[in-house]
């Protein structure tokens, strides 16, 4: 039977530990590199989203300016959209009139529907008395079983 060569074992252990350290360093480098790319990607996506939002507002502003300047004489290709805009504006005006009527009705009975209610809740602290505690093991927090249904009383 061949004898155990401690020096050979030590040499292999040191070599294996070195390989593990090298691989760990490589994995850490790759993770850091990927994290950097992901951070740059997230920033670019946020920048793109911000620009799209800005573009959407500018399109909306341009459309509103164009509509206000040329309404009633828009190109026939825009007639359907113009009619839908006018219908929406009429609906808004009708709902605003309903809102004013509702305000007047509420005011007649002394209710201000535009005022935020000031609700205050007073919380009274109860005294900690042993008689008020639910029955059960106070030290472990286990609940006592009820006699009628056998379920635990978890509060």
Beta strands, then each sheet from edge to edge (+ up, - down):
strand 1: 136-137
strand 2: 142-143
sheet 1: 1+ 2-
end
